[in-house]
Structure formats: C-alpha cells, structure tokens
Amino acid sequence: MLMERRRSARFRVDVPLVAFVDGRCRLFRAIDLSCEGALVQRSGARADRGPPLVHAVELQLGRGVPLRGLARTVWSGRELHAVRFVRLADADRLAIAEHLDALTRRRRG
C-alpha cells in the first residue's frame, strides 16, 4: 500500500506553466495544483523528452505577473510529470492558495 505524502490539498486546474529547460522556454499546462506542487502536462514533441530534475518555472494565474520559482521533478511519465515547488516565495504560495480558494467558491456556485 502506498503512503500518501501530500501536505496540502490538490485541485484540478488548467493553468499555463512555463518551464525553462536547457536555456529554452517551454509552455506546458498545470492540470493539478497545490501550494506545494503541480501535475504538469507535456504534449507533442515536448513529451518525448523527460523533464530535468530541477528547473525554473512560471505559473500564470491570471493576475498579470507570473509566479516564479524552482520546481523539482518528483516523477515523470510519457506526457505528465509531477513537480514539487522547492523555491517559491511565501507570497506566491499564498497567491496559489487564494486562486484555488476562489476556484472552489466558483465551482460551488
């Protein structure tokens, strides 16, 4: 039996995520998000190559300025990989929490 190690709730989202890999900017989608990390969807030719262990990321939550930090790959599959945010400002973690809270309220209507 696998042990659940998540420390915060995860939410289904569709958020643009930019990863900086090998000096290049790659556009992906975060399809699952928490204050601690994200499930990232890669597609097309980008899915053929796995993500690096640690990479810079930017999340676009629709607030104008992207949230910037470092993410560590936790696991990787063909088109998906999970990351943990290893360097992200507390204010950015709060922005994620507020974004997820607003999504939850909208979904409950």
N, C-alpha and C positions, 0 to 999 in steps of 0.2 A: 504494500500500500504506500502510495506517495504521500509525503508530508507537505501540507500547504504552508508555504513560507512567506506569502504576501503579507505586508504590513498595512496596506491601505486598500480601500475598495477600488475596483476597476469598473470602467464604464465604456460601453460601445460608442464610438465616435467615428467621424470621418474628417480628420484634421490634416492639412498639409504639413509634412515634415521634410525639412531639407537636411540631408546628411552630407558632410564634407569628407569625401573619400579620395585618397591619393591626390589631393590638391584640386579635386573637381567637385562641383556642386551637383548632388543627385536629389531629384524630387521623388519622394515617397508619400505614403499615406499612413498616418497612425489610425488604426481601426479599433484600438482598445487603449484606454489611457487611465493612468492614476497619477497621483503626486510623486510616486516612486519610479514609474517607468511606463513603457508603451509596447504594444504589439504593432509591428511595422510591416506593411505590405509592400513588397517589391514586385515589379512586373516586367514582362518582356525581357530584353537582353540584360537588364539590370538584375534579374532573378538568377541568371546563370552563375554569377559570381557571388560568393558569400560576403557578408559584411566584415569589416575589420573588428578586432577585439574592442578597441576604444575609438570613438570618433566624435567629432563636434556635430551638434545638431541644432536646428532652429525649428521651433514649433510656431505655427501661425494660428492663433486662437481668435482671429478677427478683431483684435484690439489695435491694429496698426503696427506696433513694434513687435517683432518676433521675440519669443523667449529663447535665449541662447544658453547652451550648456554642453557638458560632455556626457556621453552615454556609453555604457559597456554592454556588449552583446552577451546575453545570458544563454540563449540557444538560437539556432538557426536552422531553417528548413529550406525547401526549394523556393517558395515565394514569400515566406514570412520569417521574421526574426523578432525576438523579444529583446528589449533593452532595459537596463536599469540606469536611471539618471544618477551619475556619480558626482557630477559637479553642476549644480543648478542653484541659483540664488534663492533664498527663503521667500523673497517677494514673488519670484516666478512660480515656486511651488504653491504659494497662496493664490496666484492668478489661475493656476490649473484647478485648484480646489473650488474657487469661485465659478469658473467656467463649468465644471462638472455639476455643481450645485444648481446653476441656472438651467442646465440641460435637464436635470431631474425634475425641477419645478415645471418646466415647459411640457415635459412628457406626461406628467400627472394631470396637467391642464387645469 
